[in-house]
Amino acid sequence: MCAISVIQDYYRQRTAPWPPFNPTPMPSLPPIDWTPETWKLLKEVLAKLEALDAKTGQPHCEDPSKAAWMRDVERRLAILETP
């Protein structure tokens, strides 16, 4: 499994519920309420992991459900930033 997929799983499972999106959070960790700053950091980490995966010959393994989750978080952040 590629590193990007592992990291996306970890953070997607810790996202605070916001209807209609309601993942099952990891029981021992508090959920994350994403902010533009934390989201930017995650995207920077994912970009570095993508480069690492490429260097180490890992397959491109973008999961459509994870891509949908990322679009959903970005949509919600855009709504929160709208005056």
N, C-alpha and C positions, 0 to 999 in steps of 0.2 A: 504494500500500500504506500502511496506517495505521502510525503510529509505534509503537503498542503491539505490533503484529505483528513489526516489525523487532527491537525490543528482546527480545521473547520468543524469537525465533529465535537471537539472539546468545547469550543466557544458557542456553538449552536445549542448544545445541551445545557449551557449555563445562561442562556438568554432569558431575561425576565418575561413572563407571559404578557402578551398584549393582544387581546382578541382581535381577529379570529385566529391569530397564530398562537399556539399553545403547546410548545414542546415539553417533554418531561424533563425538568431540571435534574441535575445530578444531586442526589440527596444530601451529600456531605458538604457541598459547596454552595455559597450564596449565589443567587442569580446575578447576572450583569445587566445593568441598565446602561445601554450604549449611549455615548455622547459623541459628538463629531470628533473630539480629540482622541477618544479611545478607539473609535472606528478607524481613524486615520492610522493609528499605530498598528492595528491588526492588519490593515491592508499593506502597510510597509513590510511587516513580518511575512505575510503571504507572498509578496513579490520576491523577497530574499529566498524564501523556501522554494519558490518556482525556479529560481536560478540554481539553487542547490540540487533540486531534483533533476534539472537538465544536465548539470555537471556530472551527476552520479548515474545518469542513464535510467532514471525512473520513468515509467510511462506517464503520459498525460492522463490524469484520472479524475477530471472534473466531474462531479456528480451533479446531475440536473437539480436534485432536491436541495443541494447545498448552494448552488448558484441561485436558486429561487429564494432561499433564505437570505442570502446576501442582498439580493435586490429588494426584498421586503424590508430589511433593516435600513437600507439606504433610502427607501421611500418614506419610512417612518421618520428618519432623521430630517429629511427634507420638509416634512409636514411640521415638525417641531421648530424648525428654523424659519418657517414662513410667518411673517408678522401678522 
